[in-house]
Amino acid sequence: MRRMVPLFLALAAGCSTPGAGAAADERAVAAAVHGMYDAFKAKTLDGVAPYMTESSTCYDVYTSQLLIGRKAVLDHFGAILSRHKPGEKWQSELLDMYVAVDGTTAVATYKVRTAAEGGTGHMLAAVTHVFVRESDGRWRASHLHRSWASPPK
C-alpha cells in the first residue's frame, strides 16, 4: 500500500498528460464505477463482484478497519444493503467524478449523494477508488475509500 501513495500523489497533482488512449481508459474506469453502483443499487452483489479484483480492499468507516479481499468487501456491502428496510427505495447520485490514469493504474474521485425516495435522509460521501487494468484489459477496483460528510442542515 505504501508504494501507492506516491502514485496517488502524482496522479492527483495532474502529472500525467492524457492522450487519446488515456481518455478511453478514463471513460472505461468511469463506466466501471457506474457499473458497480448500478449493481449495488439493484442489490445484486454478484453484479458488483466482476468489477473488483480478488484482493480488493475497502476501508470500513463503521469499524475503522481495512477489509481485505473481494469476499470481505462484498460482505461489507451486503451489510450496508441489509440496513435498508424491505421495499425501501433510495436514490444515489454520483457527482464531480475525476479520473486520472497512469499506465495500468487509475484513481477515480467523486462524491456520492444518497437519500431515501423523496430526498429525505440525505447523506454525502467523498469517494476515492483505485483501479488496475488486469490482463484481460478490464479495469477492476483494487481499493475503495469513502468519507461520509455530515448531513446538511
C-alpha positions in Angstrom: 0.0 0.0 0.0 2.9 2.4 0.7 4.0 2.3 -2.9 0.6 3.5 -3.9 0.9 6.8 -2.0 3.5 8.4 -4.4 1.5 7.2 -7.4 -1.7 8.7 -6.0 0.0 12.0 -5.2 1.5 12.1 -8.7 -1.9 11.4 -10.3 -3.7 13.9 -8.0 -1.2 16.5 -9.0 -2.0 16.0 -12.6 1.4 14.9 -13.6 0.3 12.7 -16.5 -0.8 14.1 -19.8 -3.9 12.4 -21.1 -3.8 11.3 -24.7 -6.5 9.6 -26.8 -5.7 6.2 -25.2 -5.9 7.8 -21.7 -9.2 9.4 -22.5 -10.6 6.0 -23.5 -9.2 4.5 -20.3 -10.7 7.3 -18.2 -14.1 6.6 -19.8 -13.7 2.8 -19.1 -12.9 3.5 -15.4 -15.8 5.8 -15.1 -18.1 3.2 -16.7 -16.8 0.6 -14.2 -17.6 2.9 -11.3 -21.1 3.4 -12.6 -21.5 -0.3 -13.3 -20.6 -1.1 -9.6 -23.1 1.5 -8.3 -25.8 0.3 -10.7 -25.4 -3.3 -9.4 -25.3 -2.1 -5.8 -28.5 -0.1 -6.2 -30.1 -3.1 -7.8 -29.0 -5.0 -4.7 -27.1 -7.6 -6.7 -23.7 -8.2 -5.1 -23.0 -10.8 -7.8 -23.2 -7.9 -10.2 -20.7 -5.8 -8.2 -18.1 -8.7 -7.9 -16.9 -8.6 -11.5 -15.8 -5.0 -11.1 -13.4 -6.0 -8.3 -10.0 -7.7 -8.1 -9.8 -10.8 -6.0 -7.6 -8.9 -3.5 -9.8 -5.7 -3.4 -9.7 -3.7 -0.2 -12.1 -1.3 1.4 -11.9 0.9 4.5 -14.9 0.2 6.7 -15.9 3.6 8.3 -18.1 1.8 10.8 -15.4 -0.3 12.4 -12.2 1.7 11.3 -10.8 -1.5 9.8 -9.3 -2.2 6.4 -11.2 -5.1 4.8 -9.0 -7.3 2.6 -10.3 -9.5 -0.2 -13.3 -9.4 -2.6 -15.4 -11.6 -0.2 -14.8 -9.4 2.8 -15.7 -6.2 0.8 -18.8 -7.8 -0.7 -19.9 -9.0 2.8 -19.5 -5.4 3.9 -21.6 -4.1 1.0 -24.2 -6.8 1.9 -24.3 -5.5 5.5 -24.9 -2.0 4.2 -27.7 -3.2 2.0 -29.3 -5.1 4.9 -29.7 -1.8 6.8 -32.4 -0.9 4.2 -35.9 -1.8 5.0 -37.6 -4.4 2.7 -39.2 -2.5 -0.2 -37.4 0.8 0.8 -36.5 2.8 -2.2 -33.5 5.1 -2.2 -31.7 7.3 -4.6 -27.9 7.5 -5.3 -26.2 10.1 -7.4 -22.5 10.3 -8.5 -21.2 13.8 -8.7 -18.0 15.6 -9.8 -16.1 12.5 -11.0 -12.5 12.9 -11.9 -10.4 10.0 -13.3 -6.6 10.0 -13.7 -4.9 7.1 -15.4 -1.2 6.3 -15.3 -0.4 3.1 -17.3 -2.3 0.2 -15.7 -3.4 2.1 -12.6 -6.2 4.7 -12.3 -7.7 6.7 -9.5 -11.3 7.9 -9.6 -12.5 10.5 -7.1 -16.1 11.6 -6.8 -19.0 12.4 -4.5 -22.0 10.2 -3.8 -25.2 11.7 -2.6 -27.8 9.2 -1.3 -31.3 9.8 0.1 -34.4 7.8 0.7 -37.0 8.2 -2.0 -38.4 11.8 -1.9 -35.0 13.2 -0.8 -35.2 12.6 2.9 -32.2 11.3 4.9 -29.7 12.9 2.6 -26.1 11.8 3.0 -23.0 12.9 1.1 -19.7 10.9 0.8 -16.4 11.7 -0.8 -15.0 8.6 -2.5 -11.6 7.5 -3.8 -11.5 4.4 -5.9 -8.2 2.8 -7.1 -8.4 0.7 -10.2 -5.9 -1.6 -12.0 -6.1 -2.8 -15.6 -5.9 -6.6 -15.4 -4.5 -8.9 -18.1 -7.9 -9.2 -19.8 -7.9 -5.4 -20.4 -10.7 -4.7 -17.9 -10.4 -2.1 -15.2 -11.2 -3.6 -11.8 -11.4 -1.9 -8.4 -8.5 -2.7 -6.1 -9.4 -0.2 -3.3 -12.4 1.8 -2.2 -12.4 4.5 0.4 -15.5 6.6 1.5 -15.5 9.6 3.8 -19.0 10.5 4.9 -19.9 14.1 5.5 -22.4 15.3 8.0 -26.0 15.7 6.6 -26.7 19.2 5.6 -28.7 21.4 8.0 
